[in-house]
Structure formats: C-alpha cells, structure tokens
Amino acid sequence: MEADLQWQLNSTLSIGPWPVHVSTDASHARLRDLDALEDLRDIHNWDPMFTLRFSDGITRDVAVSRPDDDGSFTLIDADAAAAIEAATTSDQDPNGLLPEPADVASATAWLHEHGFATREHSRGGKLSGSRLFERSDGWQARYSCVLGTWSLELSPPEHHRFTSFHRLRRDKKTAWRDALPTLIDDPPHDIDAL
C-alpha cells in the first residue's frame, strides 16, 4: 500500500510528507525516496510518533522505529505504544532517564573508556530517546531507543553519515560491546558494506 508519513506538531503544522510503501499488515514501511532518510531520522530524534495518511483519506497514528539504512522501519499503533509506555513507567530511574539494557550500558562504558564523550541525551517519551557520543578524532556513535528497542549507529571521521548496526543484536550472538573494538579501532574499508 502507498501512504504518506507526516509528523504533526499541532493541528495546523506538520512536517513531511514522506511517501512510503506500507506492508499489507501495516506493521512495516519503507521510504520511497532514500534522499529523505536523514530528514526523517532527524525528526524521529525529536519524537517517534507520526501519522500515516493513505490515499483514501484514512489516517493512522503510529510509533515509528528508527529508519534503517535502506529506509525501512516498523510501525506500532499509537494506542499500543501508549499502553507499552504506561506499563513500563516503573522502569525509569529516579532522574526519568531511559533504562539501558546491559549491552548498551557495557558499550557506553567502553565508549567512555576509549575517549568518547556524551554530547547529547534526549528523550521522546518513557521508552524513546537517543544518546550521541563523539571523540576528538571525529568518530561519532549514537544509540537510539524507540519503545524499548535499541539501535546503534556509527559515523567514522570524515564519513558525515551514520551506519546502523542493530543487526548485531538480532542474531543474539554478537553484542555491541564485543563488536565496538573492531568496528572503531580497526574499521573495515567500507563500513557501509557490513
């Protein structure tokens, strides 16, 4: 199905639309124009809640996962997303920050030990947010969390864009903490090829 994805600031102001192709079960979508990927990711950093507008005029409020490098992302109905957030309120620490899984905490410690400093820490809700780390040689690392699902992105010096590494967590065999020394200290010639 074809649809447009928009980010609504209020009833009169929206950002977008981004044309997307939506799966038949409406659980996944993919940008039709990859040139818009960074713009969509920038808005996503503010807030993962968007509106899908179909050609017949029907709209659906959804939580969007951080778009992958190929422009694909998952969709969760806004009501379901709100229920997930409400059920996990007690998971926040006293400062209201996102809980970090052990792998994220371990990788964050590795980044700090190897000269990375936290530059940004944002929250888009109880289970959504991001952290940006930078090192003086130009390396950048960014964690993003959408409704409790974490992704890691890296940007080598002079690369000027991020490459996602959420696949490392899918196979449950390679942890981010274990992969970081190789990815950062001895990066492959073409980091995008991973």
SULCOR-V720121 format. One record per residue. N is the residue number from 1. RES is the residue in one letter. SS is DSSP state (hx for helix, st for strand, lp for the rest). PSI is psi in degrees with one decimal (NA if undefined). BURIAL is + if it has 16 or more other C-alpha atoms within 10 Angstrom, else -. Layout:
# SULCOR-V720121
N|RES|SS|PSI|BURIAL, N|RES|SS|PSI|BURIAL
This chain:
# SULCOR-V720121
1|M|lp|146.5|-, 2|E|st|142.2|+, 3|A|st|171.9|+, 4|D|st|137.5|+, 5|L|st|130.2|+, 6|Q|st|151.4|+, 7|W|st|120.3|+, 8|Q|st|117.0|+, 9|L|lp|-43.6|-, 10|N|lp|-169.3|-, 11|S|lp|-17.5|-, 12|T|lp|-13.4|-, 13|L|lp|124.5|-, 14|S|st|158.1|-, 15|I|st|138.2|-, 16|G|st|-158.4|-, 17|P|st|157.9|-, 18|W|st|115.3|+, 19|P|st|132.8|+, 20|V|st|156.3|+, 21|H|st|125.2|+, 22|V|st|136.4|+, 23|S|lp|159.0|-, 24|T|lp|-29.1|-, 25|D|lp|4.2|-, 26|A|lp|30.7|-, 27|S|lp|-13.4|-, 28|H|st|155.3|+, 29|A|st|163.9|+, 30|R|st|135.3|+, 31|L|st|139.5|+, 32|R|lp|-20.8|+, 33|D|lp|104.8|-, 34|L|hx|-15.6|-, 35|D|hx|-19.0|-, 36|A|hx|3.0|-, 37|L|hx|-49.8|+, 38|E|hx|-36.4|-, 39|D|hx|-44.7|-, 40|L|hx|-41.7|+, 41|R|hx|-38.3|+, 42|D|hx|-45.9|-, 43|I|hx|-40.0|+, 44|H|hx|-33.8|+, 45|N|hx|-29.5|+, 46|W|hx|-46.0|-, 47|D|lp|127.3|+, 48|P|lp|4.8|+, 49|M|st|123.2|+, 50|F|st|173.5|+, 51|T|st|129.6|+, 52|L|st|130.5|+, 53|R|st|116.1|+, 54|F|st|163.4|+, 55|S|lp|-23.5|-, 56|D|lp|5.5|-, 57|G|lp|-9.3|-, 58|I|lp|137.8|-, 59|T|st|154.9|-, 60|R|st|125.5|-, 61|D|st|130.0|+, 62|V|st|153.0|+, 63|A|st|134.4|+, 64|V|st|132.7|+, 65|S|lp|161.7|+, 66|R|lp|125.6|+, 67|P|lp|135.9|+, 68|D|lp|172.8|+, 69|D|lp|-25.2|+, 70|D|lp|7.4|-, 71|G|lp|5.8|+, 72|S|st|152.2|+, 73|F|st|161.4|+, 74|T|st|157.2|+, 75|L|st|134.0|+, 76|I|st|130.2|+, 77|D|st|138.2|+, 78|A|hx|-37.5|+, 79|D|hx|-40.5|-, 80|A|hx|-39.2|-, 81|A|hx|-41.5|+, 82|A|hx|-38.7|+, 83|A|hx|-39.4|-, 84|I|hx|-44.8|-, 85|E|hx|-43.2|+, 86|A|hx|-35.9|-, 87|A|hx|-16.3|-, 88|T|lp|16.9|-, 89|T|hx|-36.6|-, 90|S|hx|-10.6|-, 91|D|hx|-12.2|-, 92|Q|lp|150.0|-, 93|D|lp|173.5|-, 94|P|lp|-23.5|-, 95|N|lp|0.5|-, 96|G|lp|13.8|-, 97|L|lp|160.5|+, 98|L|lp|140.4|+, 99|P|lp|142.4|-, 100|E|lp|127.8|-, 101|P|lp|161.7|-, 102|A|hx|-38.7|-, 103|D|hx|-40.3|-, 104|V|hx|-45.3|+, 105|A|hx|-42.0|-, 106|S|hx|-43.9|-, 107|A|hx|-37.0|+, 108|T|hx|-42.7|+, 109|A|hx|-42.2|-, 110|W|hx|-43.6|+, 111|L|hx|-45.8|+, 112|H|hx|-39.9|-, 113|E|hx|-23.6|-, 114|H|lp|31.5|-, 115|G|lp|5.2|-, 116|F|lp|138.9|+, 117|A|st|143.0|+, 118|T|st|123.4|+, 119|R|st|-31.7|-, 120|E|st|147.3|-, 121|H|st|111.2|-, 122|S|st|156.3|+, 123|R|st|130.5|+, 124|G|st|7.3|+, 125|G|st|-177.2|+, 126|K|lp|-32.0|+, 127|L|lp|20.7|+, 128|S|st|144.2|+, 129|G|st|-175.9|+, 130|S|st|160.0|+, 131|R|st|131.8|+, 132|L|st|130.0|+, 133|F|st|141.2|+, 134|E|st|150.1|+, 135|R|lp|153.1|+, 136|S|lp|-21.5|-, 137|D|lp|1.9|-, 138|G|lp|-9.7|-, 139|W|lp|143.4|+, 140|Q|st|143.2|+, 141|A|st|142.6|+, 142|R|st|129.0|+, 143|Y|st|141.5|+, 144|S|st|144.3|+, 145|C|st|125.5|+, 146|V|st|114.0|+, 147|L|lp|41.7|+, 148|G|lp|-0.7|+, 149|T|st|120.5|-, 150|W|st|146.2|+, 151|S|st|153.3|+, 152|L|st|135.5|+, 153|E|st|143.3|+, 154|L|st|146.0|+, 155|S|st|107.9|+, 156|P|lp|163.4|+, 157|P|lp|140.7|-, 158|E|lp|7.5|-, 159|H|lp|-36.7|-, 160|H|lp|16.6|-, 161|R|lp|159.4|-, 162|F|lp|146.8|+, 163|T|st|131.1|+, 164|S|st|143.7|+, 165|F|lp|33.3|+, 166|H|lp|-20.0|+, 167|R|hx|-27.1|-, 168|L|hx|-31.2|+, 169|R|hx|-22.4|-, 170|R|hx|-35.5|-, 171|D|lp|-7.2|-, 172|K|lp|10.2|-, 173|K|lp|-32.5|-, 174|T|lp|118.7|-, 175|A|lp|153.1|+, 176|W|hx|-42.9|+, 177|R|hx|-39.4|+, 178|D|hx|-28.5|-, 179|A|hx|-26.2|-, 180|L|hx|-44.5|+, 181|P|hx|-40.6|-, 182|T|hx|-44.5|-, 183|L|hx|-35.6|-, 184|I|hx|-45.4|+, 185|D|hx|-27.2|-, 186|D|lp|65.3|-, 187|P|lp|149.6|-, 188|P|lp|156.5|-, 189|H|lp|-42.7|-, 190|D|lp|93.5|-, 191|I|hx|-27.4|+, 192|D|hx|-18.3|-, 193|A|hx|-12.3|-, 194|L|lp|NA|-
